[in-house]
Amino acid sequence: MASTSCLRPMAAARQLPSLLRSTYNPSKTARSFVRCHSSSSVSADELSHFSALASSWWDPVGPSRPLHLMNPLRHDFIASCLADAPPRPLQSDTASNDGARGSTAAPGLQYLDIGCGGGIFAESLARTIALPERAQQLSPITHATSLLAIDPSTTLIRIARDHARIDPALHAHLQSGRFRYENTTVEALSETPDAREGFDMVTLFEVLEHVDNPLTFLTSCLRLVRPGGWLIGSTIARTCTSFLVSKAIAEAPWPIGVVPPGTHEWSKFVNVDEAKSWAQEALMRAKDGAAQRAGSEALADWRWKAAGVIYFPGIGWKFIPGSEHWGNYFWAVRKGT
């Protein structure tokens, strides 16, 4: 990974704007980029940093290019999770106007994208939502019928909404409520009707390695997942190779470096065994009640999977078995029924 082929993954990791941490310091300068939420895990410094990169978010050949190129693999990994164990029986019925969020009659799955940034992944997922007025079928890959995408950055949510309105199909979804952007945090969302209903699929791409307390954060995320649903994410393993790529090379002075110094903290990178262990504990904590703590019963019927990915110049991202132990990888945890 010391070659230039490994610089792309680090550029991808760098672009994720929703860098969620366990404390929020309102005295920082990011006030112009984030609304003050009553309870927040957002790091104001990092949020300000990534909000400042907003102008390049939708440049397909700019610094966000690796994120655009990673979208097909994100969809493939989601499809593999649904093939392994769908949250509930998946129907191929023609979508109807009941596809809007909150309808119990919707035949598809309700998605939540945490840390959506400027909407690169959210838009790609929203395009798989059927247009009822055109009698379209549900996507055989995502089975999506609605999507709520959240981010604590006011700047990035504005960019995401404005960009989505350019596409007539996405604009129609925004108008109907099947596709929504909200400037909020996981903690604030937990206090809304959306949280009480829960989501079938929750995505968390390139966020976990920017969190101060991953266990607490994953617990909050899993509380939003319905029984049988999936929490799906991606991150980077903490290895000597990733240190070389993300610090010594990727953050080197121009023209060698591809990200600003300090974009990542190598010590926060997450190894697969750590992510799996946190997921297990988070499932138990998410099931905890006011009068008792959940035990192994919270792990009944749960599932875990991980898959490594590598970027090849001129080809793009590819799944490479075993590479999850030293570089970029997808991970997923399914909540038991």
N, C-alpha and C positions, 0 to 999 in steps of 0.2 A: 504493500500500500504506500510505499514511499514514492511511487511514480505519480505522474500528473493525473493518471486515471482515477486516483483516489481523492483528488481535490474536489470533485463534483459532489460527493456525499456530504462533505463538510459545508460546502456552499448551501446545500439543501437544508442542513440542520440549522444553519445560521439564519435562514429566512423566516423560520416560524416565529411569528410575532407574539403569540400568547404564551409568554414565559411565566408560568404560574409558580409562585412561591408561597411560603407559609406565613409571611408577615407583610403588612402594608404600611409604609411610612409616608403619611400625607405631607410631610415637610419637604419631600423630594420635588424635583422640577417637572415631574411627569403629569402634573395636574392638568395641563392643557391637552393631554392625550387620553386620560382615563377619567370616567365619572367616579365620584366618590360613592362606593357601595358600602352598605352598613357592615358587611362582613366580607373580607377580601383576602385571597391568597396571592394577590398580584404584587410583584416586585416593581415599584415605580421606576427605578433606574433602568431595568431591562425593558420594560414596556415603552419607555421613552425612546430607547435605542432602536427598537424594531419599528415603532410608529414612524420614526424619522426616515425609514427606508420605504415608506409607503408608495412613493412616486414610481418605484421600479417594480412594484408587485406584479403588474400585468404585462411586463415586457418579456415576451417569450424567449428572447435571446439574451436577456439581462441576467442579473445575479440570482433571480428566482427560477431560471430555466430548469435546474435539477428538480424542483418541486413539480413543475409542469410535466416533466418526463416521468416522474414517479407515480403519477395518477393511475396509469393502467395497472401497475402492480398492486396499488392499494385496492382497486376494484377486484383484482384477481384473488387477493388474500381474503377480502370480505366474502367473495363467492365460495372460497374453500371452507370458511367457517360455517356458512349456511349449509353447505353440502354435508359437512360433518354432523351438525346438529342444529337444525333451524329452531328459532325461538318458539315457534308454534307451527302447525301445519301451514305450508305455503300454498296459496291458491294462485291459479293462473287466470282467474276471472277477469273480465273486462273491468277496468277501473271505473268508478262512478264518482259523482260529486261528493260522495261521502268520504273521499280520500283526504279531506282536510283534517288537520290535527284535532284529535279529541273524539273522532267518530269511532264508536265501537263496531260499526259495520264495515270499516275499511278492510279490504282483503289483503292489503300489503303490510309492510313493516314501517314503524315510526323510528326515525333516526334523529340522533343528537350529535352534532359535531362540536367538540370542545376545543377552543383555541383555533377558530377558523381563519383568523387573520383577514387578508383581503379576499378570501373566498376561492382560492385555487382548487382545493378539493371539494368544497361545498358546492360550487357551481357544477363540477363534473358529476357529482352525485345527484344534484337536483335535476339534471338533464335526463336522468333515468326515471324520473317520476312521470307517470302517464298523464296525458291531457284528457280528462273525461269527455270533454266536448268533441274530441276526435275519436272517441271509442277505442283508445289505444290500450294495448295489453300491458300488464305490469312487466317491468324489466326482469328477464330470467336470471340476471346476475345479482341485482341488489334487492329486488322485490319491494322497492321503496314506494311508499304512498305519501310520506311527508318527511320534511327535514327542518329541524331547528338548528341553526348555526350560531354559536355565541363566541364573543371575544370581549375582553375588558377594554380594548382600545377604541375610543370614539372615532379616531381618525381612520382606522382600518375598517371598522364596520361601515362608515360612510362610503369608503372606496368600494367595499364589497357590494353594497346596495346599488350604488351608481353604476357599477359595471354590469351587474345582473340585469338592470333595467334595459340595457342595450339589446338584449336578446328577447324577442317577443315571447317565446315559450317560458323563459324564466320570469319575465315580467308578469305573465299570466299566473304563474305559480305564486309569486309574491302577492298579487292582488287577491288570490283566492285563499291565501293562508297555508297552502300546502308547503310552501317554502318561506321560511322566516329567518331574518337576521336580528339578533338582539345584542345590545351592548350591555353585557352583564357578566357575572362570574359564576362559577360552579356553586359557591356558597349562597349567593343571592337567588339563583335558580332553584335551589333546594327548598325555598320558602314559597314557591308558586304552585298553582294547580298543575303545571306541567310535571313537576316533581312527584306529585301525588299519583298521577297517572303512570309515570315512568315511560321508558323508551325500550323498544326491542333491541336496538343497536346503538351503541355509543362509541364514537371514534375519538381518538386522542393521538394525533400524529405529530411527532417531533416536539413533544412538550415535556415528557417525563424527566428528561435529563436537565431541565431547567427549574426543577422544583426542589425547594429546600427540605421538605418533609414528604417524600414520595408516599409513604404509608398512609398518612392522613389524607393526602390528596386522592389517592386511589380509593380510599374508603368513601370519600364524598362522591366520587364518580360512580362507584358500584351501587350506591344507594339510589342512583337514578336509573339503574338497569332493572327491567322487569325480570321476574323469574324465568329462566330459560333463555334470556337474552345474552348478548355478547358485549364486552368492552374490548375494543380493538385499538391498538396503537403501534407506534414505531419509535425506536430510540437507537442509541449507539452503545456498544459494549465498551467497558473501561479496560483497555489493554495498552501495551506498549505501542502497538501499531496505531491505535486511534490517537494516542498522545502525539506521536510523530506527525500524523496527518493534520490533526485539529489545532495543534499548538505550534510546533516547529515549522511546519510548511504552510498550512492554511492561514495562520495569523502572522506570517512573516511580512516584512515591509514590501510594498509594491516594487517591482512587478511580479514577485513570487507569490505573495499572499493573495488570498481571495476573500477573506473576511477581516473585519476590523479586529485589532487586538482586544482580548477580553470577551469575545463573543461567547466562548464556551469556558466552562470550568471542568477540566478533565476529571476531577475528583467526583463530579456529579454524574458522570456517565454510568450507565446501569447494565450490569452483567445479567445474562439470562437467568442464572440461578437466583439472583437477588430479586429480579422482577417477579419470578414465579413465587418466591417466598412471600414477598409483599402482597401479591395477589391473594394468596391463601389467607393470610392474616386479615387483609382488608375485607374479604368475604365474610369472615367471622365478625369483624367489627361492624360491618354494614348491617348485619342481622341482629346486633345487640339491641336489647330492649331497655327500658328505663329501670326495670327491676331485676334483670338478669343478663348475663353475658353468654353469647352464643358459643357453642363448642364445635366439635367435629361435624355435627349435624348440618352446619352451614356449608360444609364441603361436599355434601351428598350430591352426586350427579354433576359435579363441577368438571370443567374441562380446561386444559391449558395447551397452547401450541405456540411455536415460534419458528420463524423462517428467515434466514439471512439473505441479504441482497448486496450486490456489488454493481458499481457503475462501470461500463465499458465504453470508452470513447467511440463515437460513431455508431454505437449500437443502442446504448441506453442501459437502464437498470435490468438486472437479471437475478432471479432466485438462484442461489448457490447453496446447496445443503452443507451445513456445518459452519458457514461463514458468520452465523449469528454469535459465535463465540469470540469473534475478534473485530467486528465492525458493525455496520448498520444492519438492523433486523426489525422485522415485524413481530408482534406478540399479540396474543388474544387470550382472554379468560371468559369462560361461559358460566353464568350463575345457574346453579341447580334449580330444578323445578320444584 
